[in-house]
Amino acid sequence: EVQLQASGGGLVQPGGSLRLSCVGSGFTFSNHGISWARQGPGKELEWVAAIDKGGTITTYADPVKGRFIISRDNARNMAWLQMSDLRPDDTAVYYCQTGIGRGQGTQVTVSS
């Protein structure tokens, strides 16, 4: 069974930082690109960032470019999303996903 578990969310003030983690199991982690997506209150699911299976190519949605960094460690079956300069508009449930599954998300709330 494909499982992806995101964690690390929480409440942070505007301008703050958070690091989200994702652990994959039930599949060969190193064979799949990983992406992060988010769904804000009353909004549709939005793609945020992606990293290729080798960890060498990263892409970002325009709203997070320069503020978020995606990374992975295939030896640990893990991926991360380092988020900096957080804004209220970044408030959402964040999910890690591959082409074969999406796990439960982690809530990020940016508020003073």
C-alpha positions in Angstrom: 0.0 0.0 0.0 1.4 3.4 -1.0 1.7 5.7 2.0 2.9 9.2 2.2 2.8 10.9 5.6 3.3 14.7 5.8 4.2 16.4 9.1 5.7 19.5 10.5 2.8 21.9 10.1 1.7 24.4 12.7 0.9 28.0 13.5 3.5 30.5 12.5 3.6 34.3 12.4 3.9 36.1 9.0 7.5 36.2 8.0 8.3 33.0 9.9 9.5 29.6 8.7 8.4 26.0 8.8 9.9 22.8 7.5 7.5 20.1 6.3 8.5 16.5 6.1 7.2 13.6 4.1 7.9 10.0 4.6 7.0 7.5 1.9 6.5 3.7 2.2 4.9 0.9 0.2 6.6 1.8 -3.0 10.1 2.4 -4.4 10.6 6.0 -3.3 13.6 6.6 -5.5 11.6 5.7 -8.7 9.2 8.6 -8.3 9.2 12.3 -8.4 7.7 14.0 -5.4 5.6 17.1 -5.3 3.9 19.2 -2.6 0.4 20.6 -3.1 -1.8 22.7 -0.8 -5.4 23.5 -0.3 -6.3 26.7 1.4 -9.7 27.4 3.0 -12.3 27.6 0.3 -9.7 27.1 -2.4 -8.9 24.3 -4.9 -5.9 22.1 -4.6 -2.8 24.0 -5.8 0.5 22.5 -6.9 3.4 24.1 -5.0 6.7 22.4 -5.8 8.2 19.3 -7.3 11.4 17.4 -7.4 12.5 14.7 -9.8 13.3 11.2 -8.6 17.0 11.9 -8.5 16.7 15.1 -6.5 18.4 17.2 -9.1 15.6 19.1 -10.8 13.2 21.2 -8.8 10.3 23.4 -10.0 8.1 25.8 -8.1 4.8 27.6 -8.5 5.2 31.3 -8.9 3.6 32.3 -5.6 6.3 30.4 -3.6 9.4 30.9 -5.8 12.3 32.3 -3.8 10.6 31.4 -0.5 10.2 27.6 -0.6 12.8 24.9 -1.2 11.9 21.3 -1.9 14.5 18.5 -1.2 14.6 14.8 -0.8 16.8 12.0 0.6 16.1 8.7 -1.2 18.1 6.7 1.3 15.6 7.7 4.0 12.5 7.7 1.8 11.9 11.3 2.8 11.2 14.7 1.2 11.0 18.1 2.7 9.5 21.5 2.0 11.4 24.3 3.6 9.1 27.4 3.8 10.4 30.8 4.6 8.9 34.3 4.6 5.5 32.8 5.2 2.4 34.8 4.4 -1.2 34.5 5.4 -2.0 33.4 1.9 0.2 30.3 2.5 -2.3 29.1 5.1 -3.5 25.7 3.8 -3.3 21.9 4.3 -0.1 20.8 2.7 0.2 17.3 1.0 3.1 15.4 -0.4 2.3 13.3 -3.4 3.6 11.2 -6.2 2.0 10.0 -9.4 0.6 7.0 -7.6 -0.7 8.5 -4.4 -1.2 11.4 -2.0 -1.0 11.2 1.7 -2.8 12.9 4.5 -1.8 16.5 4.8 -0.5 18.7 7.5 -2.0 22.0 8.4 -0.1 25.2 8.1 -1.6 28.4 9.5 0.1 31.8 9.0 -1.4 34.3 11.3 -0.4 37.0 13.8 
